[in-house]
């Protein structure tokens, strides 16, 4: 009995080991290098580099193809390049490989982070590559990045891929301000409605900061009108940031940063701008402090002054911060939740 059991264990162990060997991803250096070489000869491409790593024992199995594109690459040219890359992923068995493709011109980047699963939305990815090329022409002095939306079989989306897809950013030139950020949003709204579900970050020059971030939708005309109002009024010098669909409960977040470090200035700014914010039909978190989006923790809870949600209630950590009388007056004026 004992011998037979031992034999069974040995047999089972051998089967597991053989299965593990069979599951080891094959080395695909040759196939990746061949695909990269083909892409390097396509119109609109200046040069291509590739890297293939096959170290399964270290958990490192990946392929990356990086294409330096011409400044004036057309949408059709980049679409053809991306189409060839995606087709190449099906011409060999890349099971187990983490795949990535980057097209770049300087700091401008279009990226396809495919993770370790097959990509099943080729046409959508190609269309987004074409959009990136058009965005480069629409914003020739800006730095534009776009990370494609990726779909896998059965709708799977591993947590490791979160934040690596469906994002875009436009870093405007140094001499830009809040008006240019609003104009960029208007261009996206009018010309790129198919990219509205992306998480967008529009950043202006460091001399006149005025950033806009949106997730799942672009800011509305009414929200952009508010953006213009609060930035134009510099009776109390400040910077502003507009966030749509951020980490807070309210769907809109208007954050203002005073130039001074005097809390009285932040309160005075709030008294000037909260009536404007309250004109929006949906709940809006308004914050004013000497830090942009200051005193809001990673969970979206207020841990310090000054935070008021118009047409709603602010999620506060009262163990950390108790609003003073002056802030309570604003809370009781604009929030749905009254406090004494």
C-alpha positions in Angstrom: 0.0 0.0 0.0 2.7 2.4 1.0 4.7 1.7 -2.2 1.7 2.2 -4.4 0.8 5.5 -2.7 4.4 6.7 -3.2 4.2 5.8 -6.8 1.0 7.8 -7.2 2.6 10.8 -5.6 5.6 10.6 -7.9 3.4 10.2 -11.0 1.2 13.1 -10.0 4.2 15.3 -9.3 5.7 14.4 -12.7 2.4 15.4 -14.4 2.4 18.8 -12.6 6.0 19.5 -13.6 5.3 18.6 -17.2 2.2 20.7 -17.3 4.3 23.6 -15.8 6.8 23.2 -18.6 4.1 23.1 -21.2 2.6 26.4 -19.8 5.9 28.3 -19.9 5.6 31.0 -22.6 7.8 30.4 -25.5 10.6 32.8 -26.4 9.3 35.3 -29.0 12.3 37.5 -29.5 12.4 36.6 -33.2 8.7 37.3 -33.8 8.8 40.6 -32.0 11.9 41.8 -33.8 10.4 40.9 -37.1 7.2 42.8 -36.3 9.1 45.8 -35.2 11.2 45.8 -38.4 8.0 45.7 -40.5 6.6 48.7 -38.6 9.8 50.6 -39.0 9.4 50.7 -42.8 5.8 52.0 -42.7 5.0 55.6 -43.7 5.1 58.1 -40.9 7.6 56.1 -38.8 11.1 57.3 -38.2 12.5 54.4 -36.1 11.4 51.5 -34.0 12.9 49.7 -31.1 11.6 46.6 -29.3 12.3 44.7 -26.1 11.3 41.1 -25.3 11.7 39.6 -21.9 11.1 35.9 -21.2 11.9 35.2 -17.6 8.9 33.3 -16.2 10.7 32.2 -13.1 11.0 35.9 -12.2 7.5 36.8 -13.3 8.8 38.9 -16.2 7.4 37.9 -19.5 6.7 40.9 -21.7 7.1 42.6 -25.1 7.3 46.3 -25.9 7.5 47.9 -29.3 8.3 51.6 -29.3 7.8 53.6 -32.6 9.2 57.1 -33.0 6.8 58.8 -35.4 7.2 61.8 -37.7 5.9 65.1 -36.3 3.3 65.3 -39.1 2.2 61.6 -39.1 -1.3 61.4 -40.5 -4.2 59.7 -38.8 -4.4 57.2 -41.6 -0.6 56.4 -41.3 -0.8 55.9 -37.6 -4.0 53.9 -37.9 -2.2 51.6 -40.3 0.8 51.2 -38.0 -1.4 50.2 -35.0 -3.5 47.9 -37.2 -0.3 46.1 -38.2 0.8 45.8 -34.5 -2.5 44.4 -33.4 -2.5 41.9 -36.3 1.0 40.9 -35.3 -0.2 39.9 -31.8 -2.4 37.3 -33.5 0.3 35.9 -35.9 2.2 34.2 -33.0 1.2 32.8 -29.7 1.9 35.5 -27.1 -0.1 33.8 -24.3 1.4 34.9 -21.0 3.1 38.0 -22.4 2.4 41.5 -21.1 2.2 43.5 -24.3 2.7 47.2 -24.9 3.0 49.5 -27.9 4.1 53.1 -27.8 4.1 55.7 -30.6 5.8 58.9 -29.6 7.1 62.1 -31.0 9.1 63.8 -28.3 7.0 63.7 -25.1 3.8 63.1 -27.1 2.7 59.5 -26.6 0.0 57.1 -27.8 0.1 53.9 -25.8 -1.6 50.5 -26.0 -1.1 48.7 -22.7 -2.6 45.3 -23.5 -1.8 43.6 -20.2 -1.5 39.8 -20.3 -4.9 39.1 -22.0 -5.8 39.3 -25.7 -7.1 42.6 -27.1 -10.5 42.2 -28.7 -11.4 45.8 -29.6 -9.0 46.4 -32.5 -11.1 48.8 -34.4 -11.7 51.0 -31.4 -8.0 51.1 -30.6 -7.1 52.0 -34.2 -9.7 54.8 -34.2 -8.1 56.2 -31.0 -4.7 56.1 -32.6 -6.1 58.1 -35.4 -7.6 60.6 -32.9 -4.2 61.0 -31.2 -2.6 62.0 -34.6 -5.5 64.5 -35.1 -5.0 65.9 -31.6 -1.4 66.4 -32.4 -2.4 68.6 -35.3 -5.1 70.4 -33.3 -2.6 71.2 -30.4 0.7 71.6 -32.2 2.4 73.4 -29.2 1.1 71.1 -26.5 2.2 67.7 -25.3 -0.5 65.2 -25.9 -0.7 61.7 -24.4 -3.4 59.1 -25.0 -3.6 55.6 -23.5 -6.1 53.5 -25.5 -9.1 51.9 -24.1 -8.5 48.1 -24.0 -11.1 45.4 -24.0 -10.4 41.7 -23.2 -12.5 38.5 -23.7 -15.6 38.3 -21.5 -15.1 41.9 -20.4 -12.3 40.9 -18.0 -10.3 43.9 -16.6 -7.6 42.7 -14.2 -6.9 45.2 -11.3 -3.3 45.4 -12.4 -4.4 47.3 -15.5 -6.4 50.0 -13.7 -5.1 53.4 -14.6 -3.2 52.1 -17.6 -5.9 52.6 -20.2 -8.6 55.1 -21.3 -6.7 58.2 -20.1 -5.6 61.3 -22.0 -3.7 64.5 -21.2 -3.0 67.8 -22.9 -0.1 69.8 -21.4 -0.5 73.3 -22.9 2.4 75.7 -23.5 3.9 77.8 -20.7 2.1 81.0 -21.7 -1.4 79.5 -21.5 -4.0 80.0 -18.8 -7.5 79.0 -17.7 -9.0 80.3 -21.0 -6.8 78.0 -23.0 -7.8 75.1 -20.8 -11.5 75.8 -21.5 -10.8 76.2 -25.2 -9.1 72.8 -25.2 -12.2 71.3 -23.5 -14.4 72.9 -26.2 -12.3 71.4 -28.9 -12.5 67.9 -27.3 -16.3 68.3 -26.9 -16.8 69.4 -30.5 -14.3 67.2 -32.4 -13.8 64.2 -30.2 -17.1 63.2 -28.5 -16.0 59.5 -28.8 -13.2 60.2 -26.2 -15.5 61.7 -23.6 -15.4 58.6 -21.4 -11.7 58.9 -21.0 -10.1 60.5 -17.9 -8.7 63.7 -19.2 -6.2 66.1 -17.6 -5.8 69.6 -19.2 -2.9 71.5 -17.8 -1.9 75.1 -18.4 1.5 76.8 -18.0 3.2 77.0 -14.7 3.0 80.8 -14.6 -0.8 80.7 -14.8 -2.0 77.4 -13.5 -5.6 76.5 -14.3 -6.1 72.8 -14.7 -9.2 70.8 -15.6 -9.7 67.1 -15.1 -12.7 65.1 -16.2 -13.8 61.4 -16.0 -16.6 59.8 -18.0 -17.8 63.1 -19.5 -16.5 66.5 -20.5 -17.4 69.7 -18.5 -20.7 71.3 -19.6 -21.0 74.8 -21.0 -22.5 76.0 -17.7 -19.5 74.5 -15.8 -17.1 76.2 -18.2 -18.9 79.5 -17.7 -18.4 79.1 -14.0 -14.8 78.3 -14.6 -14.4 81.6 -16.5 -16.2 83.6 -13.7 -14.1 82.3 -10.8 -10.8 82.7 -12.7 -11.6 86.2 -14.0 -12.4 87.5 -10.5 -8.9 88.0 -8.9 -10.0 90.5 -6.2 -8.4 87.8 -3.9 -5.5 86.4 -5.9 -5.9 82.6 -6.4 -5.6 79.6 -8.7 -8.4 77.2 -9.6 -8.9 73.6 -10.5 -12.0 72.0 -11.9 -12.6 68.3 -11.5 -15.5 66.3 -13.0 -16.0 62.8 -11.6 -13.1 62.8 -9.2 -12.5 61.0 -5.9 -15.1 63.0 -4.0 -18.8 62.2 -3.7 -20.0 65.3 -5.5 -19.9 65.0 -9.3 -18.1 68.3 -9.6 -15.3 69.7 -7.5 -14.2 73.3 -7.7 -10.9 73.8 -5.8 -9.3 77.2 -5.2 -5.8 78.0 -3.8 -5.1 81.4 -2.4 -1.8 83.0 -3.0 -1.6 84.1 0.6 -1.5 81.6 3.6 -4.1 83.6 5.6 -7.2 81.5 6.3 -9.2 84.7 6.3 -8.5 85.1 2.6 -9.8 81.6 1.8 -13.0 82.4 3.7 -13.4 85.7 1.9 -12.8 83.9 -1.5 -15.4 81.3 -0.6 -18.0 84.0 0.3 -17.4 85.6 -3.1 -17.5 82.4 -5.2 -20.0 80.1 -3.4 -23.0 82.0 -4.8 -21.6 81.4 -8.3 -20.9 77.7 -7.6 -24.4 77.2 -6.1 -26.0 78.2 -9.4 -25.0 74.9 -10.9 -27.9 72.4 -10.8 -25.9 69.5 -9.4 -24.0 69.1 -6.1 -20.6 70.7 -6.2 -17.8 70.4 -3.7 -16.1 73.8 -3.2 -12.8 74.0 -1.4 -10.6 77.0 -0.7 -7.3 76.9 1.1 -3.6 77.7 0.5 -3.2 74.3 -1.2 -4.9 73.2 -4.4 -7.4 70.5 -3.4 -5.9 70.7 0.1 -7.3 68.9 3.1 -9.2 66.3 1.1 -7.9 62.8 1.8 -7.6 59.9 -0.6 -11.1 58.7 0.3 -12.6 62.1 -0.6 -13.2 63.2 3.0 -12.5 66.7 4.2 -9.9 66.8 7.0 -9.5 70.6 7.3 -10.7 74.0 6.1 -12.5 75.0 3.9 -15.0 72.6 2.3 -18.6 73.2 1.4 -20.9 71.1 -0.9 -23.6 73.1 -2.6 -26.9 71.2 -2.9 -25.4 68.3 -1.0 -23.4 67.2 2.0 -19.6 67.2 2.5 -18.1 63.9 3.7 -16.0 65.1 6.7 -13.7 63.4 9.2 -14.9 65.1 12.3 -12.3 63.2 14.4 -9.6 65.2 12.6 -11.3 68.6 12.1 -14.2 70.5 13.5 -15.3 73.5 11.3 -15.2 76.8 13.0 -18.2 79.1 13.3 -17.4 81.0 10.1 -17.2 77.8 8.1 -20.3 76.5 9.7 -22.2 79.5 8.6 -21.3 78.7 5.0 -22.1 75.1 5.5 -25.6 75.9 6.8 -26.2 78.4 4.0 -25.2 76.1 1.1 -25.4 72.5 2.2 -28.4 70.2 2.5 -27.0 69.0 5.9 -27.2 71.6 8.6 -24.9 71.6 11.6 -25.0 73.6 14.8 
